[in-house]
Amino acid sequence: MNLMQNNPPILCKTKGILTHYLLYSLNKKPKSGYELIEEIKEKTKGAYIPSKGSIYPILNHLEEERLIKVKSIEKRSKSIYEVTSQGKKTLLYFKKHKTEMEKNIKKFRVLMEDAFDMKDDDLGKLFFDIKIHFDTSSSEKKDEVVKLLKKCRSVLEEK
């Protein structure tokens, strides 16, 4: 099933994790574009710092699609954005279709694994695969996985 065949309440033309994250972040608290850039920089520990040239066009598209709006304009023409009710509905749609989105991410991940010559024993690949399977498992299986991971952590912490 293709995610876009089941259109969200408002079809977000600008797709991607950055678009989804901006909508998610603005739903938590209204922010400026600069604050969003700084937040992403902090959350990724500086590994990814989106440029103004990537953030502001997405914000403009989200605004055109009426998923966000300018709440206020502060000093130096700094716009503070907030999510609209249509944006909240779109976020709910994406949350309900999280498993399908993760499957799509996993398909893309295969390209990365190939491009970076990642092996089956690569820790990042292993954790990513565990997370995908974990999210779609029964609660009993999840409990078992958590116990195993805690045991692994204990073994690693031993000196």
PyMOL commands that set and color helices and strands:
alter all, ss='L'
color gray80, all
select helices_A, chain A and resi 3-5+17-28+33-43+52-64+75-77+85-96+98-115+123-135+139-157
alter helices_A, ss='H'
color red, helices_A
select strands_A, chain A and resi 68-74+78-83
alter strands_A, ss='S'
color yellow, strands_A
deselect
rebuild
show_as cartoon
